[in-house]
Amino acid sequence: LDLITDDWRGLHRSRFPIVMEFPCNVEGPIKPESEHRSKIPIASAANLTYYLDMDPAEGGQVGQVIRYTYDDVRAIYVAPSYGSWLAMMAQALESKWYVLCTAHQCIVPARLAR
């Protein structure tokens, strides 16, 4: 939790923060134009970040997990909560859809692991 809080604070203290661009294309109950401070980064990779959405659109839940991809400026609803997202990730690891990439010390889709 401390790392998540530090990342969020760091993004908003930075002179050039890497944050979501709005308006963006959305899939699910996500506001296309929203204050980026209402998004808390919880995981990231080269071109995407998972966020807790603290200001969802109608039909969404505070704390829902969304995935933002920088290449196509798109936010996609992933899970209703951090707990359910974590359970989905655990299931993906158990089923070997995702594996640990020791070369980069991160979790990647099995098809990309070397």
C-alpha positions as a LaTeX table, in Angstrom:
\begin{tabular}{lrrr}
\hline
Residue & $x$ (\AA) & $y$ (\AA) & $z$ (\AA) \\
\hline
Leu1 & 0.00 & 0.00 & 0.00 \\
Asp2 & 2.88 & 2.35 & 0.75 \\
Leu3 & 4.29 & 1.85 & $-2.77$ \\
Ile4 & 0.91 & 2.58 & $-4.35$ \\
Thr5 & 0.52 & 5.74 & $-2.27$ \\
Asp6 & 4.05 & 6.85 & $-3.08$ \\
Asp7 & 3.48 & 6.27 & $-6.82$ \\
Trp8 & 0.26 & 8.28 & $-6.76$ \\
Arg9 & 1.86 & 11.16 & $-4.85$ \\
Gly10 & 4.91 & 11.07 & $-7.11$ \\
Leu11 & 2.78 & 11.30 & $-10.24$ \\
His12 & 1.05 & 14.38 & $-8.94$ \\
Arg13 & 4.17 & 16.10 & $-7.62$ \\
Ser14 & 6.08 & 15.56 & $-10.84$ \\
Arg15 & 6.44 & 18.49 & $-13.18$ \\
Phe16 & 5.78 & 16.13 & $-16.10$ \\
Pro17 & 3.61 & 13.34 & $-14.69$ \\
Ile18 & 2.77 & 10.34 & $-16.82$ \\
Val19 & $-0.95$ & 10.21 & $-16.32$ \\
Met20 & $-4.06$ & 9.34 & $-18.24$ \\
Glu21 & $-4.97$ & 11.69 & $-21.07$ \\
Phe22 & $-8.57$ & 12.84 & $-21.13$ \\
Pro23 & $-10.79$ & 12.74 & $-23.02$ \\
Cys24 & $-10.06$ & 9.15 & $-23.96$ \\
Asn25 & $-11.90$ & 6.20 & $-25.49$ \\
Val26 & $-13.61$ & 4.16 & $-22.79$ \\
Glu27 & $-15.10$ & 0.69 & $-22.51$ \\
Gly28 & $-17.31$ & 0.29 & $-19.46$ \\
Pro29 & $-18.49$ & 2.62 & $-16.67$ \\
Ile30 & $-15.57$ & 5.06 & $-16.92$ \\
Lys31 & $-15.89$ & 8.81 & $-17.37$ \\
Pro32 & $-14.28$ & 9.81 & $-20.70$ \\
Glu33 & $-13.35$ & 13.16 & $-19.17$ \\
Ser34 & $-12.22$ & 12.91 & $-15.59$ \\
Glu35 & $-9.81$ & 14.38 & $-13.08$ \\
His36 & $-6.70$ & 12.20 & $-13.26$ \\
Arg37 & $-6.16$ & 12.58 & $-9.52$ \\
Ser38 & $-9.15$ & 10.29 & $-9.03$ \\
Lys39 & $-7.17$ & 7.41 & $-10.61$ \\
Ile40 & $-4.71$ & 5.57 & $-8.36$ \\
Pro41 & $-2.03$ & 3.53 & $-10.19$ \\
Ile42 & $-1.70$ & $-0.03$ & $-8.88$ \\
Ala43 & 0.36 & $-1.79$ & $-11.58$ \\
Ser44 & 2.04 & $-0.86$ & $-14.83$ \\
Ala45 & 3.92 & $-2.17$ & $-17.82$ \\
Ala46 & 5.55 & $-0.59$ & $-20.88$ \\
Asn47 & 2.40 & 0.87 & $-22.45$ \\
Leu48 & $-0.35$ & 0.38 & $-19.88$ \\
Thr49 & $-1.28$ & 1.07 & $-16.30$ \\
Tyr50 & $-3.94$ & $-0.43$ & $-14.05$ \\
Tyr51 & $-5.74$ & 2.11 & $-11.89$ \\
Leu52 & $-8.25$ & 2.15 & $-9.07$ \\
Asp53 & $-10.99$ & 4.48 & $-10.35$ \\
Met54 & $-12.25$ & 6.60 & $-7.48$ \\
Asp55 & $-14.64$ & 8.61 & $-9.68$ \\
Pro56 & $-16.43$ & 6.14 & $-12.00$ \\
Ala57 & $-19.24$ & 6.87 & $-14.41$ \\
Glu58 & $-22.83$ & 5.96 & $-13.62$ \\
Gly59 & $-23.11$ & 2.20 & $-13.24$ \\
Gly60 & $-19.54$ & 1.84 & $-12.00$ \\
Gln61 & $-18.22$ & 1.34 & $-8.47$ \\
Val62 & $-15.79$ & 3.50 & $-6.55$ \\
Gly63 & $-12.57$ & 1.50 & $-6.46$ \\
Gln64 & $-13.20$ & $-0.38$ & $-9.71$ \\
Val65 & $-10.09$ & $-1.40$ & $-11.62$ \\
Ile66 & $-9.48$ & 0.00 & $-15.08$ \\
Arg67 & $-6.65$ & $-0.55$ & $-17.55$ \\
Tyr68 & $-5.37$ & 2.46 & $-19.45$ \\
Thr69 & $-3.32$ & 1.90 & $-22.60$ \\
Tyr70 & $-1.16$ & 4.78 & $-23.73$ \\
Asp71 & $-0.75$ & 3.67 & $-27.36$ \\
Asp72 & $-4.42$ & 4.03 & $-28.24$ \\
Val73 & $-5.50$ & 6.35 & $-25.41$ \\
Arg74 & $-8.10$ & 3.88 & $-24.14$ \\
Ala75 & $-9.47$ & 3.07 & $-20.68$ \\
Ile76 & $-11.09$ & $-0.36$ & $-20.22$ \\
Tyr77 & $-13.10$ & $-1.62$ & $-17.26$ \\
Val78 & $-11.37$ & $-4.69$ & $-15.81$ \\
Ala79 & $-12.91$ & $-5.56$ & $-12.43$ \\
Pro80 & $-15.37$ & $-4.18$ & $-9.87$ \\
Ser81 & $-12.74$ & $-3.97$ & $-7.10$ \\
Tyr82 & $-9.09$ & $-4.44$ & $-6.23$ \\
Gly83 & $-9.91$ & $-7.72$ & $-4.48$ \\
Ser84 & $-11.68$ & $-9.16$ & $-7.51$ \\
Trp85 & $-8.86$ & $-7.98$ & $-9.81$ \\
Leu86 & $-6.31$ & $-9.63$ & $-7.54$ \\
Ala87 & $-8.35$ & $-12.86$ & $-7.55$ \\
Met88 & $-8.46$ & $-12.72$ & $-11.38$ \\
Met89 & $-4.68$ & $-12.30$ & $-11.50$ \\
Ala90 & $-4.17$ & $-15.20$ & $-9.08$ \\
Gln91 & $-6.41$ & $-17.40$ & $-11.23$ \\
Ala92 & $-4.47$ & $-16.38$ & $-14.37$ \\
Leu93 & $-1.20$ & $-17.32$ & $-12.66$ \\
Glu94 & $-2.57$ & $-20.63$ & $-11.39$ \\
Ser95 & $-3.85$ & $-21.52$ & $-14.85$ \\
Lys96 & $-0.47$ & $-20.52$ & $-16.37$ \\
Trp97 & $-1.96$ & $-17.78$ & $-18.56$ \\
Tyr98 & 0.57 & $-15.47$ & $-16.90$ \\
Val99 & 4.06 & $-16.40$ & $-15.72$ \\
Leu100 & 6.97 & $-14.73$ & $-13.99$ \\
Cys101 & 9.53 & $-13.40$ & $-16.46$ \\
Thr102 & 12.76 & $-13.67$ & $-14.49$ \\
Ala103 & 14.69 & $-11.60$ & $-17.03$ \\
His104 & 12.52 & $-8.55$ & $-16.32$ \\
Gln105 & 11.19 & $-9.47$ & $-12.85$ \\
Cys106 & 7.57 & $-9.05$ & $-13.86$ \\
Ile107 & 4.47 & $-11.05$ & $-14.70$ \\
Val108 & 3.78 & $-11.46$ & $-18.42$ \\
Pro109 & 1.36 & $-13.41$ & $-20.61$ \\
Ala110 & 2.78 & $-16.93$ & $-21.03$ \\
Arg111 & 2.89 & $-16.49$ & $-24.82$ \\
Leu112 & 5.42 & $-13.65$ & $-24.38$ \\
Ala113 & 7.72 & $-15.41$ & $-21.89$ \\
Arg114 & 11.08 & $-16.60$ & $-23.13$ \\
\hline
\end{tabular}
